[in-house]
Amino acid sequence: MISVTLLGAGNLATRLAFALLESSGISIRQIYSRTEEHARSLAARIACCYTTDPSAIEPGSDFYIFALKDSALEEVASQVPANKGLWFHTSGSMSIDVLKPYTSRPGVLYPLQTFSKDRDVEFFEIPIFVEATNKEDLLALLRLGDKLSRNVRFLPSDKRRLLHLAAVFACNFTNHLYTLAGDILDEAELPFDVLLPLIDETAAKIHELTPYEAQTGPAVRFDENVIQKHLDLLDDPRKKDLYLRLSQSIHQDYTQP
Amino acid sequence: MISVTLLGAGNLATRLAFALLESSGISIRQIYSRTEEHARSLAARIACCYTTDPSAIEPGSDFYIFALKDSALEEVASQVPANKGLWFHTSGSMSIDVLKPYTSRPGVLYPLQTFSKDRDVEFFEIPIFVEATNKEDLLALLRLGDKLSRNVRFLPSDKRRLLHLAAVFACNFTNHLYTLAGDILDEAELPFDVLLPLIDETAAKIHELTPYEAQTGPAVRFDENVIQKHLDLLDDPRKKDLYLRLSQSIHQDYTQP
């Protein structure tokens, strides 16, 4: 049996806890969260004990999972008593180095997905990227990853940072465009759900085509007639500015040799 | 039997032709395309006759569908001999007025989707927006729409323009963010498909949450630490600029009262 201590009770920690629970041969021994309500609630859902005090984290687990906000990572790690387990964080943008002062076995296991506490995701489909400082720990993380996902691979910190940056474009910024589109629909007194088939198809298309091949719309040929009409429709300077810059950026891709 | 003449042989015209063909009680009588190869190819696929000459469009159809590029719409319409059919275009951004000089029965039927010639779409799920100049023609378009989609509604030209603009944000600009994300993955020597589960989940989430609720990432709280690290990683001034502006735009949404 693999024993795990989970630090964190946010969106990622919650989804990870359920994925660990569903894997065979893994038991979660202890949960930590700074917020007692979160710690108690998650501990109750997966039937294990909890603490709100990092210095009360017990030794003896195989893995210590730091599924915390980037900004809390170092502070919490510095308060956990030293032990022989493999400590890893789950952050896309933090280096493996952040754990090095506090453990001789630092690692990273980064699941590339957007998580919500109450939204179930197929964890097994999520690509996972792992990193360690020696071969033995790397193998341990790859084995743990294999229990959680069908798509696990090694990735060093410098490439993980780029991956996280790409994810910000593909997820966070994309979602913001959905918000801006929703604002415009409000003006037309249309419900947001009229856009869902289009949004779904836009995402589905790039399973078969590259996004470069899939690009459509007035910006590809920089159709000034349509673009000017759209700019005239946009009162909000923020949307106008983004419209123009995104259109120019698209056009640039289709005029370069 | 409803008879239809289809002008256009591009992505939308092709998908529409197949949707019409699959509906009961509709027959396509004639296809027009300026490009003989396109006209012949589509006509062969749906077994009807074709022409490359707008003045050879035959009278007697119930509907004349102008599924053409915005820029070609008026020129082609001006060359089609007058007849008693209902003429409608399928453009998101063109007013119904563009057809008025050439027919007494102008209309619009706008299917909100991104189309590719060779990619099958579930046409019946696509929202369709119709417009006409009198009640009788509107009812005729609503009835035709009902044969093609389970989601058909009336929308006047001024609101359709806004809808089309929203679609540019939700589809064209989103796809461009996928392209930029792919560029960044290239730098990390990672294949594009590692992003697909994240992209799919980002689109799936907003079936349940509003995009405002679904927003995550460093820009929400304007986490300057992560944002600065990301800006440092971006050599390309275009990506750097879009990163900053999109982050600022997100942050603006989450700080306003």
Interface residues (C-beta under 8 A of the other chain):
Chain A: N11 D70 S71 S93 L112 Q113 T114 S116 R119 V121 E125 I126 P127 N151 L155 K159 R161 L162 L163 L165 A166 A167 V168 F169 A170 C171 N172 F173 T174 N175 H176 L177 Y178 T179 L180 A181 G182 I184 L185 E187 A188 E189 L190 F192 V194 L195 L196 P197 L198 I199 D200 E201 T202 A203 K205 I206 H207 E208 L209 T210 P211 Y212 A214 Q215 T216 G217 P218 A219 D223 N225 V226 K229 H230 L233 L234 R238 K239 D241 L242 Y243 R245 L246 S249 I250 Q252 D253
Chain B: N11 D70 S71 S93 L112 Q113 T114 S116 R119 V121 E122 E125 I126 P127 N151 L155 K159 R160 R161 L162 L163 L165 A166 A167 V168 F169 A170 C171 N172 F173 T174 N175 H176 L177 Y178 T179 L180 A181 G182 I184 L185 E187 A188 E189 L190 F192 V194 L195 L196 P197 L198 I199 D200 E201 T202 A203 K205 I206 H207 E208 L209 T210 P211 Y212 A214 Q215 T216 G217 P218 A219 D223 N225 V226 K229 H230 L233 L234 R238 K239 D241 L242 Y243 R245 L246 S249 I250 Q252 D253
